[in-house]
């Protein structure tokens, strides 16, 4: 029979072992072994329409059919025929698709939340959505939503219990989660759309980096440690951008993309890469991954036919024919009066899987899947870590 002293010693040893294991898990990040998979329990996303899973639809009216036709079989808050890159990220991590924070019906936030809203920008817009087409839910507003989400979800989780513990995240998830960012496209396009010169557009980039840095540091202050940050895509290859500023459509590259637009996007991306590197130096206990989606998207666009797609600048869900099959006044699912009757004219092409552009602004599910497949293993990342290993910083 063990003596009391022996039992006490055994208890202490067990406690020390448990403490050592806990510290080891924390040090390796999100439950990962050194260099192993991170096992993120949740994802919290910030962004614009490239990753909006229902935010704008919840606020200003649902994205109409045929949006969602390919995967969901119905509109699902996404401006796409199916899934977005953020959906493939969640699936790859073994998580459910992220519910939009602003969607009050049927949402489940156990494994994260999505604060992205279509039309969002890093800086606040100086006009309403109805006048400009850009969202009032700028990045700072998304962070305020995130702060409220932390505070209110944990208050409800702890005090109400019951069903709320099945639809809200655990407190520890906020320090173990992956924080994803995909925003900046609308800052550039909105500046161009009010007829600013390229020099004026380029001049706002330092301010964009300062604002983005501030928000990411604020997320860090609330416990975030693992960041996966997308750069912006080749804006000069988006039909809606070319139609808004036809004077920038030339000179064009061999694919028909605007050289001017793309040079500004590349400058934004270079400054973003420097910003992410600076954040890593400032916060060596965190892991920051810069993800070059520009290169993967341009590869798809410039090699579309070789990769099994057709004309990369031809909109699948649009109206009007012409080079892009896009009418800026009639979007995907849009209607017009024909002989006194409202008729849907913004129709989908027969096979979206063959198109790169869904509606002149956003990619099809097939294009999003291509981009995800390109970036998931880390080939376009700095440092070159795979998505599942994004908890490992350079210092580890």
C-alpha positions in Angstrom: 0.0 0.0 0.0 1.3 3.4 -0.9 2.1 5.8 1.9 0.5 9.3 2.1 3.9 10.8 1.3 4.3 8.5 -1.8 0.8 9.4 -2.9 1.5 13.1 -2.5 4.7 12.8 -4.5 2.9 10.9 -7.2 0.2 13.6 -7.4 2.9 16.3 -7.7 4.7 14.4 -10.4 1.4 14.0 -12.4 0.7 17.7 -12.0 4.2 18.6 -13.2 3.8 16.3 -16.2 0.4 17.9 -17.0 1.9 21.4 -16.7 4.9 20.4 -18.9 2.5 19.0 -21.6 0.4 22.1 -21.5 3.4 24.4 -21.8 4.7 22.3 -24.7 1.4 22.5 -26.6 1.3 26.3 -26.1 4.9 26.7 -27.2 4.4 24.6 -30.4 1.2 26.5 -31.3 -2.4 25.4 -31.6 -1.6 21.9 -30.4 1.0 21.3 -33.0 4.2 19.4 -32.6 7.4 21.0 -33.9 6.9 21.4 -37.6 3.7 19.4 -37.5 0.1 20.2 -38.3 -1.4 23.0 -36.2 -4.9 21.7 -35.6 -6.6 25.1 -35.6 -9.9 24.8 -33.8 -11.4 27.9 -35.4 -10.8 30.5 -38.1 -11.7 34.2 -37.8 -11.7 36.0 -41.2 -11.6 39.7 -42.1 -12.0 40.9 -45.7 -14.1 41.9 -48.6 -16.3 40.0 -51.2 -13.4 37.6 -52.0 -14.2 36.0 -48.6 -17.7 37.2 -47.7 -19.9 34.2 -46.8 -23.0 36.3 -46.2 -22.3 39.6 -44.5 -23.4 42.0 -47.2 -26.4 39.8 -48.0 -27.5 40.0 -44.3 -27.4 43.8 -44.3 -28.5 44.9 -47.8 -30.4 42.1 -49.3 -29.5 38.6 -50.4 -27.2 37.9 -53.3 -29.8 36.7 -55.9 -29.8 33.5 -57.9 -28.0 32.2 -59.9 -25.4 32.9 -57.2 -24.6 29.6 -55.4 -25.9 27.4 -58.2 -22.8 25.1 -58.5 -22.3 23.9 -54.9 -25.1 25.1 -52.6 -27.9 24.8 -55.2 -29.2 28.2 -54.1 -27.8 31.6 -53.0 -25.6 31.3 -50.0 -24.5 34.8 -49.3 -21.5 34.5 -51.6 -21.0 36.4 -54.8 -20.0 33.3 -56.7 -21.6 30.2 -58.2 -20.2 28.1 -55.3 -17.4 28.1 -52.7 -14.8 30.8 -52.1 -11.1 30.3 -51.1 -12.1 30.8 -47.4 -14.5 27.9 -47.8 -11.8 25.7 -49.1 -9.5 26.8 -46.3 -12.1 25.8 -43.7 -12.7 22.5 -45.4 -9.0 21.8 -45.5 -8.6 22.4 -41.8 -11.6 20.1 -41.0 -13.8 23.0 -40.0 -17.3 24.0 -41.1 -17.8 26.8 -43.5 -17.7 30.1 -41.6 -20.9 31.8 -40.7 -21.1 35.5 -41.3 -21.1 37.5 -38.1 -23.8 39.7 -39.4 -26.1 36.8 -40.2 -28.5 36.2 -37.3 -30.4 33.3 -38.8 -29.0 29.7 -38.5 -25.4 30.7 -37.8 -23.0 28.5 -35.9 -19.8 30.1 -34.6 -18.3 27.1 -32.8 -15.4 27.0 -35.2 -15.0 30.6 -36.0 -16.7 33.6 -37.5 -16.5 35.7 -40.7 -16.4 39.5 -40.5 -15.8 40.0 -44.2 -18.3 42.0 -46.1 -18.5 42.5 -49.8 -17.4 45.9 -50.9 -15.3 46.4 -47.7 -12.0 48.3 -47.6 -9.2 49.0 -45.2 -10.1 52.7 -45.1 -13.6 54.0 -44.5 -15.4 55.0 -47.6 -16.5 58.6 -48.1 -19.9 57.7 -49.7 -22.8 55.3 -49.0 -23.1 51.9 -50.5 -25.9 53.0 -52.7 -23.8 55.8 -54.2 -20.5 54.1 -54.5 -21.1 50.4 -54.4 -18.6 50.1 -51.5 -19.5 48.8 -48.0 -19.5 50.9 -44.8 -18.2 47.9 -43.0 -14.5 48.9 -43.3 -11.7 46.9 -41.6 -11.9 48.9 -38.3 -15.7 48.2 -38.1 -14.9 44.5 -38.7 -12.5 44.6 -35.7 -15.1 46.3 -33.5 -17.5 43.4 -34.5 -14.7 41.0 -33.5 -14.3 42.6 -30.1 -18.0 42.4 -29.5 -18.0 38.8 -30.6 -15.3 37.9 -28.1 -17.0 39.7 -25.2 -20.6 38.8 -25.9 -20.0 35.2 -26.9 -18.1 34.4 -23.8 -20.6 36.1 -21.6 -23.4 34.1 -23.1 -21.3 30.9 -23.2 -20.5 31.1 -19.5 -23.8 32.5 -18.1 -26.5 31.0 -20.3 -24.9 27.7 -21.3 -27.3 25.2 -22.9 -27.6 25.4 -26.7 -25.2 28.4 -26.7 -22.3 26.1 -25.9 -23.0 24.3 -29.1 -22.9 27.3 -31.3 -20.3 29.5 -29.7 -16.5 29.0 -29.5 -14.6 28.1 -26.3 -12.6 30.9 -24.8 -9.2 29.2 -25.6 -10.1 29.1 -29.3 -9.3 32.8 -29.7 -5.6 32.2 -28.9 -5.5 29.0 -30.9 -7.4 30.1 -34.0 -6.1 31.0 -37.4 -6.8 34.7 -38.3 -7.2 35.2 -42.1 -7.1 38.6 -43.9 -8.0 39.3 -47.6 -8.7 43.0 -48.1 -7.3 46.0 -50.0 -8.7 45.5 -53.5 -11.6 47.9 -52.9 -9.2 50.6 -51.6 -7.5 50.7 -54.9 -10.5 50.4 -57.2 -12.6 52.9 -55.2 -9.8 55.4 -55.5 -9.6 54.9 -59.2 -13.4 55.0 -59.6 -13.5 58.6 -58.4 -11.1 59.4 -61.2 -8.0 59.7 -59.1 -4.7 59.5 -61.0 -2.3 56.5 -60.5 0.0 58.8 -58.5 -2.9 59.7 -56.2 -3.9 56.0 -55.8 -0.3 55.0 -55.0 -0.1 57.8 -52.4 -2.7 56.1 -50.2 -0.8 52.8 -49.9 1.3 53.9 -46.9 -1.8 54.9 -45.0 -3.4 51.6 -45.9 -0.5 49.7 -44.4 -0.6 51.7 -41.2 -4.3 51.0 -40.8 -3.9 47.3 -41.5 -1.0 47.1 -39.1 -3.0 48.8 -36.4 -5.9 46.3 -36.8 -3.7 43.2 -36.8 -1.9 44.5 -33.7 -5.3 45.0 -32.1 -6.2 41.4 -32.9 -2.9 40.3 -31.4 -3.7 42.3 -28.3 -7.0 40.2 -28.0 -5.1 36.9 -28.2 -4.6 36.3 -31.9 -1.2 34.6 -32.6 -1.5 32.9 -36.0 -2.1 35.1 -39.1 -2.6 34.1 -42.8 -2.6 37.3 -44.9 -3.5 37.3 -48.6 -2.2 40.0 -50.9 -4.5 41.5 -53.6 -5.0 39.9 -57.0 -4.4 41.3 -60.5 -7.0 44.0 -60.5 -6.3 44.8 -64.1 -7.8 41.5 -65.1 -11.2 42.2 -63.6 -13.8 43.3 -66.2 -15.6 45.6 -63.9 -12.4 47.6 -63.2 -11.7 47.9 -66.9 -15.2 49.1 -67.7 -15.2 51.6 -64.8 -12.0 53.2 -66.1 -11.7 52.4 -69.8 -8.8 54.9 -70.0 -6.8 52.5 -68.0 -7.6 49.4 -70.1 -4.6 50.3 -72.2 -1.8 49.5 -72.3 -2.8 45.9 -71.9 -0.6 42.8 -71.6 -0.9 39.7 -73.7 -3.9 38.5 -71.8 -5.8 41.7 -72.1 -5.2 42.9 -68.5 -4.5 46.5 -67.7 -0.8 47.1 -67.1 -1.5 50.2 -65.0 -4.0 48.6 -62.6 -1.7 45.6 -62.1 1.4 47.7 -61.4 -0.5 49.4 -58.6 -1.7 46.1 -57.2 1.9 44.9 -57.3 3.1 48.0 -55.4 0.4 47.4 -52.8 1.6 43.8 -52.5 5.2 44.7 -52.1 4.3 47.1 -49.3 2.1 44.5 -47.7 4.9 41.9 -47.8 7.1 44.4 -46.0 4.4 45.2 -43.5 3.9 41.5 -42.7 7.7 41.1 -42.2 7.7 44.0 -39.9 4.9 42.6 -37.8 6.8 39.3 -37.5 9.8 41.2 -36.1 7.6 43.2 -33.7 5.8 40.1 -32.5 8.3 37.2 -32.6 5.9 35.0 -30.5 3.3 35.1 -33.3 3.3 33.5 -36.7 2.6 35.6 -39.8 2.2 34.1 -43.2 2.1 36.4 -46.3 0.3 34.6 -49.1 0.8 35.6 -52.7 -2.6 35.0 -54.3 -1.7 37.6 -57.0 0.7 35.2 -58.6 -1.6 32.2 -58.4 -4.5 34.2 -59.9 -2.4 35.7 -62.7 -1.1 32.2 -63.5 -4.7 31.0 -63.9 -5.7 34.0 -66.0 -2.7 34.0 -68.3 -2.7 30.3 -68.8 -6.5 29.8 -68.7 -6.9 27.8 -71.8 -3.9 25.6 -71.1 -5.5 24.9 -67.7 -8.9 23.9 -69.1 -10.7 27.2 -68.9 -12.0 29.4 -71.7 -11.6 33.2 -72.1 -10.5 34.4 -68.6 -12.0 37.9 -69.1 -15.4 36.7 -70.2 -18.0 37.0 -67.5 -20.1 33.9 -66.8 -23.0 35.6 -65.0 -23.6 38.8 -66.8 -25.5 40.7 -69.5 -24.7 42.8 -72.5 -22.4 40.7 -74.7 -19.3 42.4 -75.9 -15.8 41.7 -74.8 -16.7 40.9 -71.2 -20.4 40.1 -71.3 -20.9 42.7 -68.6 -23.2 45.6 -68.1 -22.3 47.7 -65.0 -25.9 48.6 -64.4 -27.2 45.0 -64.5 -25.3 42.5 -62.4 -25.5 38.8 -61.9 -29.2 37.9 -61.3 -30.2 41.4 -62.4 -33.5 42.2 -64.1 -34.8 44.6 -66.6 -38.2 45.6 -67.9 -39.2 43.9 -71.1 -42.6 44.8 -72.5 -43.7 45.8 -69.1 -42.5 42.6 -67.4 -39.5 42.3 -65.1 -37.2 39.7 -66.6 -34.0 38.2 -65.3 -31.3 39.0 -67.8 -28.2 38.6 -65.7 -28.0 34.8 -66.3 -25.3 32.3 -65.7 -23.4 30.7 -68.5 -24.1 27.0 -69.2 -20.9 25.7 -67.5 -19.3 27.9 -64.8 -16.5 25.4 -64.3 -15.0 26.5 -67.6 -15.0 30.2 -66.7 -12.6 32.2 -64.5 -14.8 35.2 -64.0 -18.1 34.6 -62.4 -19.7 38.1 -62.5 -16.9 40.4 -63.7 -15.7 41.1 -60.2 -15.4 37.7 -58.5 -14.0 34.3 -59.5 -16.0 31.1 -60.1 -15.8 28.2 -57.7 -13.6 26.4 -60.2 -11.2 29.4 -60.3 -11.3 29.7 -56.5 -10.5 26.0 -56.2 -7.5 26.4 -58.5 -6.2 29.3 -56.4 -6.6 27.4 -53.2 -4.8 24.3 -54.6 -1.9 26.6 -55.6 -1.5 28.2 -52.1 -2.5 25.5 -49.6 1.0 23.8 -49.6 2.9 27.0 -49.1 4.4 27.4 -52.5 3.2 31.0 -52.7 3.8 31.9 -49.1 6.5 33.7 -47.1 7.6 31.9 -45.1 6.9 28.9 -47.3 4.7 27.0 -44.8 1.6 25.0 -45.7 -1.8 26.2 -44.4 -1.9 23.4 -41.8 1.5 24.5 -40.5 0.8 28.3 -40.3 1.2 28.3 -36.6 4.9 28.0 -36.9 6.8 31.3 -37.0 10.2 31.9 -38.5 11.7 32.0 -35.0 10.7 28.4 -34.2 
